[in-house]
Amino acid sequence: MSRNNRNNDTTRPRKSGAAKARRLLEHRKRLVSLGVSEEDVLHMPHDRIRDLLGHPKQLKRALAK
């Protein structure tokens, strides 16, 4: 048995760039469907998009700031 078979950190598949881009596109579509304008979503950083999707009930208050 080799050492890499026991170590799950080195055998775990990595996220691809295409998968990240696809996920970000889905997140943007979700925000637009929740009522945020497309232009605002395009200018948001990725972490802000994820934060807003984590608390959809507080979305209007978060965007007012």
C-alpha positions in Angstrom: 0.0 0.0 0.0 1.5 3.3 -1.0 1.4 6.4 1.1 -0.8 8.4 -1.3 -3.7 5.9 -1.0 -4.0 6.6 2.7 -3.6 10.4 2.4 -6.9 11.7 1.1 -5.6 15.2 0.7 -3.4 14.3 -2.2 -5.8 11.9 -3.9 -8.8 14.2 -3.8 -9.8 15.8 -7.1 -9.2 19.5 -7.5 -11.8 22.0 -8.7 -11.3 23.0 -12.3 -11.5 26.5 -13.6 -14.5 25.6 -15.7 -16.4 24.3 -12.7 -15.7 27.5 -10.7 -16.9 29.6 -13.6 -20.0 27.6 -14.0 -20.8 27.9 -10.3 -20.3 31.6 -10.4 -22.6 31.9 -13.3 -25.3 30.0 -11.5 -24.8 32.2 -8.4 -25.2 35.3 -10.6 -28.4 34.0 -12.1 -29.8 33.3 -8.7 -29.1 36.8 -7.5 -30.8 38.2 -10.6 -33.9 36.0 -10.0 -34.0 37.4 -6.4 -34.3 40.9 -7.8 -30.8 42.3 -8.0 -30.1 44.1 -11.3 -27.7 42.3 -13.7 -25.4 45.3 -13.8 -25.0 45.4 -10.0 -24.3 41.6 -10.0 -21.6 41.9 -12.7 -19.7 44.5 -10.7 -19.8 42.5 -7.4 -16.8 40.5 -6.2 -17.3 36.8 -5.9 -17.2 36.7 -2.1 -20.0 39.3 -1.9 -22.2 37.3 -4.3 -21.8 34.2 -2.1 -22.5 36.2 1.1 -25.7 37.6 -0.3 -26.9 34.2 -1.5 -26.2 32.8 2.0 -28.8 35.2 3.5 -31.6 35.7 0.9 -34.1 37.1 3.4 -31.8 39.9 4.3 -31.0 40.7 0.6 -32.9 44.0 0.4 -31.4 45.4 3.6 -27.9 44.3 2.6 -28.1 46.0 -0.8 -29.4 49.3 0.7 -26.1 49.8 2.5 
